[in-house]
Amino acid sequence: MGKDPSFQFYPSDWTRDLDDQPIEIEGAWIRICCRLWWSPTKGEATKTLQEWADVLRKTNKKTMKIFQILIEKGIASGSILDNQNITIISRRMKRDWEIRQMRRVVGSLGGNPALKKNENNLDNQSANQKCPSSSSSSSSKKKEYSDEFISFYKNYPRKVAPDAAWKAWQKRNGERPPLEKILAVLEWQKKTEWKATDKKYIPHPATWINSGRWNDEVETKKEGSW
């Protein structure tokens, strides 16, 4: 967790949501938020009732009451299954984490060129001192990727040749299914077809797009009746 030592805290939202709650609920929620931040799925965690009781240092009965209040009051989202497994979600934390990840991807792709300052065009330089225009023209050719493409590229397991992938993405505009289906197929492929595959053998994202791999048939495992 060294790379992500902290999560954002919003005093106004915190006060609005918890001002009418006893300090016990407020203290429980901050402890839960810390565990949600340490969870592999940032902002969401599923534990048994006993595990949550250990986190809150309360009895199982008291812990259940606290979670019921948090969910009923809309402070948290989640579900209580069979009075044993409890999933709890911080909507704010999940949203902030998704934005943070998106910014990381944008940064790895060169950022938004519209926001980049041309380092070769300094106001205190004369025309003879400035760098040749070729360098600035190459900078202007940087791609400004769409949000959907960034989301696809962020989830793709082999991050190579983003410009080629972006070109293929635009080429298939109008042919692509909704982003949700593309991401669902990707998740299935990562968990099955590519689970034990060395990344160098996974197709380039441009190849995946050009081949229309979102049409791969996703096999779903039948769940039991209980």
N, C-alpha and C positions, 0 to 999 in steps of 0.2 A: 504493500500500500504506500510505499515511499513516494510514488509519483502522484498520488492523489491524497494528500494528507488532510484535506479539509473539504467541507461542503458549505454552500452558501446559506446564510441565515438571514431571514427577513423579519425584523422586529415587528413591523406593522401587521403583517399577516399572522404572525405568532400571537400577538396581543388580541387581534380580532377573533381568532379561532378559539383561544383558550382562556380569555379573560373571565368567562362565566363558569369555568371549570375549577374544581379544587386543586390545590397545589400537587396533590398526589397524582392526578391525571397528567398535569403539566410535566412533572418530573418523570413519569413513566414514558411519556411520548418522546422526550429528548433522549432517554436511554434507548428506546426503540429505534429512533432515527440514527443513532450512532451504529447500531447493529445493521440497519438497512444500508448504511454507507459502506460497511465492511463486507456486505454480501457480494458474492460473485455477480449477482444480478442487481446492480446498483438501484436502490430505492424500493426493492421488493425482496421479501424473504418468507420462506415457509418453514415452520418449526412445529414440533409437538407442543402440546399445552405445557408439559413439564419443562421443556427447554425454555419456553417463553417465561415460565414462572421463575426459572433460575436466573434469567436475564433481569427480571424485575424484582427479584428477591421477595416474592409474594407467594401465597398459597395458590394452588390451582384454581380454587373458587374465586379468589380475589382477582387473579390474572384474567380469568374469563370475563369478569364484570368490567374490568378496565378496557378490554378489547371491544366488548359490546358497546361501551360508551363511545370509544374512538370512532368506531364504524358508524354507529347510529347518528352521531353528531356531525358526520362528514369530515372530521378532522383527518381521518385516514380512510383508505379504501382497503377492501380485503374480504376474506370469507372464512367462515368457521366450519370445518368439515368433521362431522361425527364427534364433535366436542373433543377432538384430539389434535388434529392438524390445523394450524391457523396460518393463513397467508395474510400478510399485512403489507400495504403499499403506501409510500409517500409519493403522491402525484407530483408535487413540486420537485422532489429530488430526482425522480425519473426524468422529468422534462429538462431539468438543468443538466443532467448527465448526458442526455441525447444531444443537447445543444453543444456541450463541451466536446463530445466526440465528433460532431459535425464540423466544429471549428478546427479540430486537429486534422480532419481529412482535407478540409479546404486549404489548410496550411501546407500539407504534404503535396497538394496539387498546384502550389504556387500562389495561393490566395486569390483574392478578387483583384484583377488587374486594374479595375477602375479606382481602387483605393491605394494603389502602389505609386509612390513618388518616383519620377524618373531621376535617378541619381546622376545621370549624365547631363542634366539640364539645370545647372546651378545659376541662380540669378546674378551672382557676382562674377561670372565668367564672361569674357568677351567671345565673339564669334569664333576667333582663332583658337581660343583655349578650349572650347567645347569639343567633346568627343565626336567622331564621325556619326552621321545620321543612321548608319547601318545598324549600330547597336540599339538605338532608340526604336528603330523600325521593328527589330526582332522582338523587343520588349512589348510592342503594341500588338504583336501577333499572338500573345498568350491567350489561351482560351478562358472564357468565363462560363463555367459549367453551371448547368441547371441544378436545382435542389434535388430533383428526382435522380439525376445521374450521380450526384454526390452520395445520395443514400445508397444507390446500387453499388458504387465503387467502394464505399465504406464497408459494406457487407461481403464484398467479393474476397475470397481467401487469398488470391494472388494479385498483389497490387503492382502491376507493371504496365508500361506504355499507356498512361492515362489519356494522352492526346489521341492515340489511335482508337481507344475505347470510346472516347467522346465523339469522334468522327463516325464510328459505327452506330453509336446510340442515335445520333441525329439522322443518319441514313435510314434507320428503321423506324423513324418517327411516323406514327399513324398505323404501324404494324404491330407495335409492342402491346402486350396486354397491360392491365393496370399494374402499377408498381407493387401492390400487395401480392399479386400472383408471382411476379418475378422474384421477390424476396422469399416467398414461401418455397419456390422451387430451389432457390439457392440454399436455403436452410436444409431442405431435404437432401440435396446433393452433398452438402458438407457433412451431414450426419451418416450418410450411407456410402455413396459412390466414392467420395473423397476422404472419408474418415481416416484411412490408413495410407493415404497417398502423399508422397513427397510433393511439396508445393511446386517444384520445378516441372512436374508432370501434369499439373492442373492447367487447362487451357488459359491462354491470355484472355483477359476480359473482352477484348475486341473480337477474338475468335468466338467466344461464347455468344456474344451478341449477334455477330454475323451469321452464326449457325442457328440462331433462334432456339437456343437451348431451353428457353422458358416453356417450350412445348414438350419437354421430356415428361414422360408419364410418371407421376408421383404415386408411389405405392403407399397406401395407408394401412397401418396395423389395426386390426379389429380389436376393440376394447371389450373386456368382459362385462357382464351385467351387474357386477358389484365392485 
